[in-house]
Amino acid sequence: MARLVLASTSPYRKQLLERLGIDFIAAAPRVDEARLPGESPESLVRRLAEAKARAVAVRHPDALIIGSDQVAVLAGEIVGKPGNHEQAVLQLRRASGSRVVFLTGLCLLHSDSGRCEVDVARYSVVFRQLTDTQIEGYLRREKPYDCAGSFKSEGLGVALFERMEGDDPSALIGLPLILLTRMLERAGMPVL
């Protein structure tokens, strides 16, 4: 059985992968995540998920490497991590009453052969109409400044939503476990 390596330092991705109850290690991919000129959001997450896996594969021969990357898209534009309170307020004001689509690229790479499977999971969040008081109250309580879109759906952020739409809610947090489970099975590492 090949060793499993998560090409990520994200604590959210680590927590998600731990749900599957399989042994893995995490390794920093050290990849330039800049968007290429004219690159679509879907192409970006596909490329970066594979690039992260390949960057880690060099240091981990004979392993299955999981690479993942995510972007949030609002009105055709990528929404990043806010980094601070002021930017989070602006993001949530813009998202109020709108749909934000999360695209999560996933790559499972066999480091010994270089063979990989890459796919993208889509998950949408429709925000309620939010008042400035609600936005401020949420941000002061949860401080989601390291999360794309300025919320944590696994926490209080769910109170911001009208509804959620998609096949795999774990994709919203950053690692689509349903898709990953199928990929692992095809690679000879069944979860169950």
Secondary structure, DSSP 8 states (H G I E B T S, - for coil): --EEEE----HHHHHHHHTTT---EE----------TT--HHHHHHHHHHHHHHHHHTT-SSEEEEEEEEEEEETTEEE----SHHHHHHHHHHHTTSEEEEEEEEEEEETTT--EEEEEEEEEEEE----HHHHHHHHHHH--TTSTTS--TTTGGGGGEEEEEES-HHHHHT--HHHHHHHHHHTT----
